[in-house]
Amino acid sequence: MLLRSRRATLASLLLCLLSQVVLAAVVRARGADLGAVKRLLGDPSPSARAAALRRLAGDDSAAAVALLRSALADASPYVRRASAGILGQVLDASRRKALGKQLRRDKRVVVRAEACRVFALWADAQGTTALASSLADRAPDVRRAAVRWYAELLHAGADPSARALQPLLACVEDADAGVRAEALAHLPPASTGFPARERVVLLRERLSDADAYVRVAALEGSVAVSGETAAFAVLRGLTDAVWSVRLAAAELARAVPDRRVLQALVSLLDDARARVRAAAHRSLVLLTGIPFEPLAQRWRAWLETDGKDFDLAGYASSPEAARRKKRRFESGTDTVATARFMGLPIDSDHVAFVLDASSSMRESTRDGETRWSIVLASLRSALRALRAGGRVHVNVHLFAEQVESLFRRAERLTPARANQIEKRLAASAPRGKTALYDGIAAALADPVVDLIVVLSDGAPSAGAFFTKTDLLTEIRLLNRWHRARIDVVAIGTDGIARRWRNVLRTIASDSGGRYVERR
């Protein structure tokens, strides 16, 4: 018995000793991993830095969490999101509570903004509380991020109470226009108990907001409500002073079978913006099923005669109307687009060209010319045709690893400015990687531009966003209230994977744009 006891004691001691040895080995290994992660975080490649951070998944140690916190300030959003994703997996409640306080008190705006993603991933009471606190952050960027993620939690049913809705609703009155627009876009659904009457009041008030993007967000929300609320919003939007609001109203009008809307759409057939005229014409045809040309006089004559007894609501609910809406619609125009770039018609007088200037553009085509020389020749021809067509505003953005914008914003295309563009492009040489997102983002930063023509011959390999999902999502977010049309010319795509050709096509289709391939 004594021997057995001693043997048990010895086995226990050996087991304890073995566990200590294993624990020491794990600690040493973890320390070595942290050291390796720190070294890899100095790598110039965002992909390498993100991969290094993923080694810390499941490590809730103070040292690992501190390293992940510091990565939330990385220059690349790809790395910041990788860090946020790992911090969102922290399971210990006490660790979450302490981490939440540290992140909300961080002096760096980018860290506090990215922290909102972390809180949303927790998807619990602590995450909701932390996001509610971030809704009152002093930095607009943080408040915008908090609105988006707080609304996501509410929509998911984390806390559907009326009390939980109030911090989000308060953001509709925020001093920052971006926060107001985000709050309107993320108003809670009826399933959360949000009163329909209160929704209508909030939306109607923001239809007269000082910011055009907020007015577009209020317009979209009002049309979703339908009925008289939708008709009131569309009628107001169709006479807005800003082109993007008129365009949004003209596009949304096809969901509002109201005779007053027809009259207002006809007036827009004489709008100064070609894209607004085209949208108004398309909505008129879809609402009535009548393929008249986009001539205001012709439509007015119909409204005053045969159109007097037209059953607008009846046609809107008919199978023919449903079939017509599914078909691709090519609106006629009152002018012929004489300017073409790589065969693509340029039917706007406020256009930005976003051109791939990466090293692959030096490659030669079957005819022996480089892709870059073909692009420059086509652009010169397009600029001359645009200049001859009248008052046109143009900008050119070249993207490689970085973006070079020829002007701060689209400028009037005078002969002198056209020569300036040609000289600057002739002096440029393709080099480096492909920051596709950054080029498009530069064009979308100009509120004047309503048509963006993108040319690329390869998959994105640099810039803020270069993965398929991030690229498409972020372009949609940038353009959701701007409403520029993005046409895409894919040149020499034989050498890239088909999935990237589909991405270029999707960028165009998301905005109602055209997509063409050139060899």
C-alpha positions in Angstrom: 0.0 0.0 0.0 2.8 2.4 1.0 4.7 1.4 -2.2 1.6 2.0 -4.2 1.2 5.4 -2.6 4.8 6.3 -3.2 4.5 5.2 -6.8 1.3 7.4 -7.2 3.2 10.3 -5.6 6.1 9.8 -7.9 3.9 9.6 -10.9 2.2 12.8 -9.8 5.5 14.6 -9.4 6.7 13.3 -12.8 3.4 14.5 -14.4 3.7 17.9 -12.7 7.3 18.2 -13.8 6.4 17.2 -17.4 3.6 19.7 -17.5 6.0 22.4 -16.3 8.5 21.5 -19.0 5.7 21.5 -21.7 4.4 24.8 -20.4 7.9 26.4 -20.5 8.3 25.1 -24.0 4.9 26.6 -25.0 5.8 29.9 -23.4 9.2 29.9 -25.2 7.6 29.0 -28.5 5.0 31.7 -28.1 7.7 34.2 -27.3 9.5 33.2 -30.3 6.3 33.5 -32.4 5.7 37.0 -31.0 9.2 37.9 -32.0 8.8 36.6 -35.5 5.5 38.3 -35.8 7.1 41.6 -34.8 9.8 41.2 -37.4 7.3 40.3 -40.1 5.2 43.4 -39.3 8.0 45.4 -40.8 7.5 43.7 -44.2 6.5 46.1 -46.9 3.8 43.7 -48.2 0.4 44.1 -46.5 -0.3 40.5 -47.3 2.8 39.4 -45.4 1.9 41.6 -42.4 -1.7 40.2 -42.3 -0.4 36.7 -42.5 1.9 37.3 -39.6 -0.9 38.6 -37.5 -3.0 35.5 -38.2 -0.4 33.5 -36.3 -1.8 35.1 -33.2 -5.3 33.7 -33.6 -6.4 32.1 -30.4 -3.6 33.8 -28.4 -5.3 35.9 -25.7 -2.1 36.8 -23.9 -1.5 40.4 -23.0 1.5 40.6 -25.3 -0.4 39.2 -28.3 -3.4 41.5 -27.7 -1.1 44.5 -27.4 0.5 43.6 -30.7 -2.8 43.2 -32.4 -4.0 46.6 -31.0 -0.9 48.3 -32.5 -1.7 46.7 -35.9 -5.1 48.4 -35.9 -3.1 51.6 -36.8 -1.4 49.9 -39.8 -1.2 52.0 -43.0 -3.0 49.2 -44.9 -6.8 48.6 -44.3 -6.2 45.0 -45.3 -3.8 44.6 -42.3 -6.1 46.5 -40.0 -9.0 44.3 -40.9 -7.0 41.2 -40.2 -6.1 42.5 -36.8 -9.7 43.4 -36.0 -10.9 39.9 -37.1 -8.6 38.2 -34.6 -9.4 40.6 -31.8 -13.0 39.9 -32.5 -12.4 36.3 -31.5 -11.3 37.2 -28.0 -13.5 35.0 -25.8 -12.7 36.0 -22.2 -15.4 38.4 -20.9 -13.0 40.3 -18.6 -10.4 40.6 -21.3 -13.0 42.0 -23.7 -14.1 44.5 -21.1 -10.6 45.8 -20.6 -9.8 45.7 -24.3 -13.0 47.7 -25.1 -11.9 50.5 -22.8 -8.4 50.6 -24.2 -9.6 50.7 -27.8 -12.2 53.5 -27.1 -9.6 55.6 -25.3 -6.9 55.2 -27.9 -5.7 58.6 -29.2 -5.5 57.4 -32.8 -8.7 57.9 -34.8 -7.9 55.0 -37.2 -7.7 52.6 -34.2 -11.0 53.7 -32.7 -12.7 53.4 -36.0 -11.4 49.9 -36.7 -12.3 49.0 -33.1 -16.0 49.3 -34.1 -15.5 46.2 -36.3 -14.0 44.4 -33.3 -17.0 45.3 -31.1 -19.5 44.1 -33.7 -17.7 40.8 -34.0 -18.2 40.2 -30.3 -21.9 40.4 -31.0 -22.8 40.6 -27.3 -23.9 43.1 -24.7 -20.3 44.4 -24.3 -19.9 44.9 -28.0 -23.2 46.7 -28.2 -22.3 49.0 -25.3 -18.9 49.7 -26.7 -20.4 50.6 -30.1 -23.1 52.8 -28.5 -20.2 54.7 -26.8 -18.4 55.0 -30.1 -21.5 56.7 -31.6 -20.6 59.7 -29.5 -16.9 59.7 -30.4 -15.4 63.1 -31.2 -14.1 62.0 -34.6 -16.6 61.7 -37.5 -14.8 58.7 -39.0 -15.3 56.8 -35.8 -19.0 57.7 -35.6 -19.5 56.7 -39.2 -18.0 53.3 -38.6 -20.0 52.9 -35.3 -23.3 53.7 -37.1 -22.7 50.9 -39.6 -21.7 48.3 -37.1 -24.2 49.3 -34.4 -27.0 49.0 -36.9 -25.7 45.6 -38.0 -26.0 44.3 -34.5 -29.5 45.8 -34.0 -30.7 44.2 -37.3 -29.3 40.9 -36.2 -31.5 41.2 -33.1 -28.7 41.7 -30.5 -30.9 44.3 -28.7 -34.1 45.3 -30.5 -35.5 47.4 -27.6 -36.6 51.0 -28.2 -33.9 52.2 -25.7 -31.2 50.6 -27.9 -32.5 52.4 -31.0 -32.1 55.9 -29.5 -28.3 56.2 -30.0 -28.7 55.3 -33.6 -31.6 57.6 -34.2 -29.7 60.5 -32.6 -27.1 60.2 -35.3 -29.6 61.4 -37.9 -29.0 64.8 -36.4 -25.2 64.5 -36.3 -23.1 67.5 -37.3 -21.3 65.4 -39.8 -23.1 64.8 -43.1 -21.4 61.4 -43.6 -22.8 60.2 -40.2 -26.3 61.5 -41.0 -26.3 59.7 -44.3 -25.0 56.4 -42.7 -27.7 56.7 -40.0 -30.5 57.2 -42.6 -29.2 54.3 -44.7 -29.2 52.0 -41.6 -32.5 52.9 -40.0 -33.8 49.8 -38.2 -36.4 47.6 -40.0 -40.0 47.4 -38.8 -39.1 44.0 -37.1 -37.2 45.9 -34.4 -40.3 47.8 -33.4 -39.3 51.1 -35.0 -42.5 53.1 -35.6 -43.4 53.7 -39.2 -44.6 57.2 -38.5 -41.3 58.2 -36.8 -39.3 56.8 -39.8 -41.4 58.9 -42.2 -40.8 62.1 -40.1 -37.0 61.5 -40.0 -36.8 60.9 -43.7 -38.9 63.8 -44.7 -36.8 66.2 -42.6 -33.6 65.0 -44.3 -35.0 65.5 -47.8 -34.0 69.2 -47.3 -30.6 68.5 -45.7 -27.8 70.8 -46.7 -25.7 67.9 -48.0 -26.6 66.2 -51.3 -25.5 62.7 -50.2 -27.8 62.9 -47.2 -30.7 63.9 -49.4 -30.0 60.9 -51.6 -30.0 58.6 -48.6 -33.3 60.1 -47.4 -34.7 59.7 -50.9 -33.8 56.0 -51.1 -35.3 55.4 -47.6 -38.5 57.2 -48.6 -39.0 55.2 -51.8 -38.5 52.0 -49.7 -41.5 53.2 -47.6 -43.5 53.6 -50.8 -46.9 55.3 -51.2 -47.3 59.0 -50.8 -44.0 59.2 -48.9 -42.2 57.9 -51.9 -44.0 60.2 -54.3 -43.3 63.2 -52.2 -39.6 62.4 -52.0 -39.2 61.7 -55.7 -41.0 64.8 -56.8 -38.8 66.9 -54.5 -35.6 65.1 -55.7 -36.5 65.6 -59.4 -36.1 69.4 -59.0 -33.0 69.3 -56.7 -30.2 71.7 -57.6 -27.6 68.9 -57.5 -27.3 66.5 -60.4 -26.7 63.4 -58.2 -30.0 63.9 -56.4 -31.9 64.5 -59.6 -30.3 61.4 -61.0 -31.2 59.3 -58.0 -34.8 60.6 -58.1 -35.0 59.9 -61.8 -33.8 56.3 -61.3 -36.0 55.7 -58.3 -39.1 57.1 -60.0 -39.7 53.9 -61.9 -40.9 52.4 -58.6 -43.4 55.2 -58.1 -46.4 54.8 -60.4 -47.8 58.3 -59.8 -49.0 60.6 -62.6 -47.3 63.6 -61.0 -44.0 61.8 -61.4 -44.5 61.5 -65.1 -44.9 65.2 -65.6 -41.7 65.9 -63.6 -39.8 63.2 -65.5 -40.7 64.8 -68.8 -39.3 68.1 -67.6 -36.0 66.4 -66.9 -35.7 65.4 -70.6 -34.3 68.9 -71.0 -31.9 68.6 -68.0 -28.3 70.0 -68.4 -26.8 66.6 -67.5 -26.9 63.8 -70.1 -27.1 61.1 -67.5 -30.1 62.7 -65.8 -31.9 63.0 -69.2 -31.1 59.3 -69.9 -32.4 58.2 -66.5 -35.6 60.2 -66.8 -36.3 58.7 -70.3 -35.7 55.2 -69.1 -38.1 55.6 -66.1 -40.7 57.1 -68.5 -40.5 54.1 -70.8 -40.5 51.6 -67.9 -43.5 53.3 -66.2 -45.6 53.5 -69.3 -44.2 50.8 -71.7 -44.2 53.4 -74.5 -40.9 53.6 -76.4 -41.1 57.2 -77.4 -37.8 59.0 -78.1 -36.4 61.2 -75.3 -38.0 64.4 -76.6 -39.9 66.4 -74.0 -42.3 67.8 -76.6 -43.4 64.4 -77.7 -44.0 63.1 -74.2 -46.0 66.3 -73.2 -48.2 65.9 -76.2 -49.0 62.3 -75.2 -49.7 63.3 -71.6 -52.2 65.9 -72.9 -54.0 63.5 -75.3 -53.9 59.7 -75.2 -52.0 59.7 -71.9 -54.8 61.4 -70.0 -56.6 58.0 -69.5 -53.5 55.9 -69.1 -53.8 53.4 -66.2 -50.3 54.0 -64.7 -50.8 51.8 -61.7 -52.4 49.0 -63.7 -49.5 48.9 -66.2 -46.9 49.1 -63.4 -48.2 45.8 -61.9 -48.6 44.0 -65.3 -46.4 41.1 -66.5 -45.2 43.2 -69.4 -43.8 45.9 -67.0 -42.0 43.2 -65.1 -40.5 41.7 -68.2 -39.4 45.2 -69.5 -37.6 46.0 -66.2 -35.6 42.8 -66.5 -34.4 43.5 -70.0 -31.3 45.7 -70.5 -32.5 49.1 -71.5 -30.5 51.3 -73.9 -31.9 54.8 -73.7 -31.8 57.0 -76.7 -30.3 60.4 -76.4 -31.1 63.8 -78.0 -27.5 64.0 -79.2 -25.1 61.4 -80.7 -22.0 60.6 -78.7 -19.2 61.3 -81.2 -16.4 60.9 -78.7 -15.2 57.3 -78.2 -12.4 55.8 -76.2 -11.2 52.4 -77.2 -14.5 52.1 -79.1 -16.6 53.0 -76.0 -19.0 56.0 -76.5 -18.4 58.9 -74.1 -21.9 60.3 -73.5 -21.2 62.6 -70.6 -19.7 66.1 -70.3 -18.3 65.5 -66.9 -16.0 62.5 -67.3 -12.9 61.1 -65.5 -10.6 58.6 -67.2 -8.9 56.1 -64.8 -6.1 54.5 -66.7 -3.9 51.5 -65.7 -0.3 52.7 -65.9 1.3 49.6 -64.3 4.3 47.8 -65.8 2.1 45.3 -67.8 0.9 48.1 -70.0 4.3 48.0 -71.6 3.5 44.6 -73.2 3.0 44.5 -77.0 -0.1 43.5 -78.8 -0.3 41.2 -81.8 0.2 44.3 -84.0 3.5 45.1 -82.3 2.3 48.2 -80.5 2.4 48.5 -76.8 -0.9 48.6 -74.9 0.1 52.0 -73.5 0.7 53.5 -76.9 -2.7 52.3 -78.1 -4.4 53.8 -75.0 -2.7 57.1 -75.4 -3.7 57.3 -79.1 -7.3 56.5 -78.3 -7.4 59.0 -75.5 -6.0 61.8 -77.7 -8.7 61.1 -80.2 -11.4 61.1 -77.5 -10.2 64.4 -76.1 -10.3 66.1 -79.5 -13.9 64.8 -80.1 -15.0 65.9 -76.6 -13.5 69.3 -77.1 -15.3 69.7 -80.4 -18.6 68.7 -78.9 -18.9 71.7 -76.6 -18.5 72.5 -72.9 -16.9 69.4 -71.4 -15.1 68.9 -68.0 -12.4 66.2 -67.9 -9.8 64.7 -65.6 -7.3 61.9 -66.0 -6.1 59.6 -63.2 -3.2 57.2 -63.7 -2.8 54.3 -61.3 0.2 52.0 -60.8 1.3 51.5 -57.2 0.1 55.0 -56.5 -2.3 57.4 -58.3 -1.4 60.5 -60.2 -4.3 62.8 -60.9 -3.6 65.4 -63.6 -6.0 67.9 -62.0 -7.4 68.3 -58.5 -10.9 68.0 -60.0 -12.4 67.8 -63.5 -11.5 70.9 -65.5 -13.0 72.6 -68.6 -11.4 70.9 -71.6 -9.9 73.9 -73.5 -7.4 73.5 -76.3 -4.6 74.5 -74.0 -5.7 72.0 -71.3 -6.0 69.2 -73.9 -2.4 69.9 -75.0 -1.4 69.8 -71.3 -3.0 66.4 -70.8 -1.3 65.0 -73.9 2.1 66.2 -72.9 1.9 64.9 -69.4 0.7 61.5 -70.6 3.4 61.3 -73.3 6.0 61.9 -70.6 4.7 59.1 -68.4 5.9 55.5 -68.5 4.1 52.4 -67.2 5.7 50.9 -64.1 4.9 49.1 -60.9 1.9 47.3 -59.6 -1.9 47.8 -60.1 -3.7 49.9 -57.5 -7.1 49.7 -59.2 -9.2 50.7 -56.2 -7.2 53.8 -55.5 -7.6 55.0 -59.1 -11.4 54.7 -59.0 -11.5 56.2 -55.5 -9.6 59.3 -56.8 -12.2 59.8 -59.5 -15.1 59.3 -57.1 -13.7 62.0 -54.8 -14.8 64.6 -57.4 -18.5 65.4 -56.9 -18.7 66.9 -60.4 -17.9 63.7 -62.3 -20.8 61.6 -63.3 -19.0 59.2 -65.7 -15.8 57.3 -64.9 -14.1 55.3 -67.7 -11.7 52.7 -66.3 -9.1 50.9 -68.4 -7.1 48.1 -67.0 -5.2 45.1 -68.2 -4.7 43.2 -65.0 -5.8 42.1 -61.6 -5.3 44.6 -58.6 -2.1 43.9 -56.8 -1.6 47.1 -54.7 -3.4 49.9 -53.1 -5.9 50.1 -50.2 -8.0 47.2 -51.3 -6.8 44.4 -53.6 -8.9 41.3 -52.7 -12.0 40.5 -54.7 -14.6 41.0 -51.9 -13.0 44.1 -50.4 -12.5 45.8 -53.8 -16.1 45.4 -54.9 -17.6 46.2 -51.5 -15.6 49.4 -51.0 -16.3 50.7 -54.5 -20.0 50.2 -54.0 -19.8 52.1 -50.7 -17.9 54.9 -52.3 -20.4 55.3 -55.1 -23.7 54.5 -53.3 -24.7 58.2 -53.0 -22.4 59.7 -55.6 -24.1 57.6 -58.4 -21.4 57.9 -61.0 -21.6 55.4 -63.8 -18.5 53.3 -64.2 -17.7 52.1 -67.7 -14.8 49.5 -67.9 -12.5 48.7 -70.8 -10.5 45.5 -70.2 -7.5 45.3 -72.5 -5.3 42.3 -73.0 -7.1 40.2 -70.3 -5.9 36.9 -71.8 -3.1 36.7 -69.2 -5.2 37.2 -66.1 -7.5 34.7 -64.3 -11.1 34.7 -65.3 -12.2 35.6 -61.8 -10.5 39.0 -62.2 -12.2 39.6 -65.5 -15.5 39.0 -63.8 -14.5 41.6 -61.2 -14.0 44.2 -63.8 -17.3 43.3 -65.4 -19.0 43.5 -61.9 -17.6 47.0 -61.2 -19.3 48.2 -64.4 -22.6 46.4 -63.9 -22.9 47.5 -60.2 -23.2 51.1 -61.5 -25.2 50.4 -64.6 -22.1 50.9 -66.7 -20.8 49.3 -69.9 -18.1 46.6 -70.1 -16.0 45.9 -73.2 -12.9 43.8 -73.8 -10.2 44.8 -76.2 -7.3 42.7 -77.4 
